């Protein structure tokens, strides 16, 4: 037997799954297991089965027997997985197909016999869950949420951290083909009739937040065409005209061609043309201030709803980064010390302060990676890992910080497409300051308490207590000079006090 020792055993508990959501949808039956921060949970396991429970609702009003058997088999597997992981905090919800089916109650009874406690969501509750998913992912969100599933489309207004006017429409991806088969004009009129039930949405400002796998596939296609520097569709945005242009293009495409796009599965491609055609009608009816794609929806909304007000108000970026970086040596306390230590040089703009703090924690964590892997790992953390509460420009800022902290003080061309050169220059300066702080104190905070960084009479100055003068080596002076040159300043070390 291999003995890990106490330190090894404890390390295995730093990031462990502790909650789960089972979503019995019209198209898929899915288990998502979460770990980490309550405010910014990370996905530990995401498994689904395409049972298509709602495929016959429009024609028979029933869940097909074969689909029930497939769903029940998947749920039995999920129950065993959760037991093996020791997870007892499980929310099980059923949505449109089960809600509308004649044999829905009998199916839920079978689910209960597996040991689960399913909750049948009303259309309004389903809309509410999606709304809170968007509110959790985009603090301060204001606009209309459109959550597209297999059996229904939920529309709900979000503003001021809450929701109102939720409605569920029978416009899921499993229902759209029959509507569209009637022809383009009847399809448009049918969508308009349903959209009239959400007439309130056109009167509210803000973007249209698109939730659901089919919408994300649309975003992936748009990003692919644009050769977008990022791959995660979360927080990807389009203006209304471009979304409509792409919708027109996708609505005419063969699903087989869409499935050739990296990141678009055959299952999503099958429903994408119909969804794109509906999106065009939605844009014309609602006239939103652009569209924003959200990877957080009903399941994350269910978790967010349980948080107390203080937890909801926490910054999701910082909550997620702390949870990720701390076990890897990225202390938020040291990161905060570095921020305060360099505040006289970089200021305290709240919009950038959170990005600097997050970047500092990730930079400290990156120092524990092998040197030849450090820069690519740190860059991927900033640009590819799913953080919430940031957009593409924020990710570019963080990536530039991390590259500079790894000694690569140059603007990467792909980042220049995501934010301004001015912001990238500031990010690189912050990354060089992080590098200086680490060099001065070896990553600890004591050296920062005994020194200060500032600009005195146009000179970048590192003031340090005389008793710690021996900490100033040629390499420390080299890092100080590098930061000074980047800022266009001369630099020197002086005694403090």
NORKASUL-V118663 format. One line per field, one symbol per residue. phi: phi as a letter, one per 20 degrees, with the letter a starting at -180 (. if undefined). A space follows every 10 residues. Layout:
phi = ???
This chain:
phi = .edenfffff ffdfbcfbbb cddeefdcdc dcddbngffc fdfebccbce flgefdgfed mcffgfffff ffffffffgf gfffemedec ddcccgfffe ffeggfffff fffeoecfde efgfffffff ffffffecgn gbqdecdddf dbcedbecal mbcamfbddf cfffefgfff ffofffffff fffffffdgg ffedfofeee dpfffffffg fffffelffd dfffmfccff ffffffffff feeegffffe fgndffffff efffffffgf fffffelfen cceceebgff fffffeffgf ffffffffff fgffegfdne ffffffffff fdffedmcgg fegfffffff fffffffeeg gfdfffffff gfedffednc dfffffgfff gffffendeb ffgfffedbf ffffffffgf ffffffffff cmneeffffe bbdacclmcf cdecfgfdgf fedgffffff ffffffemcf cbdcfen
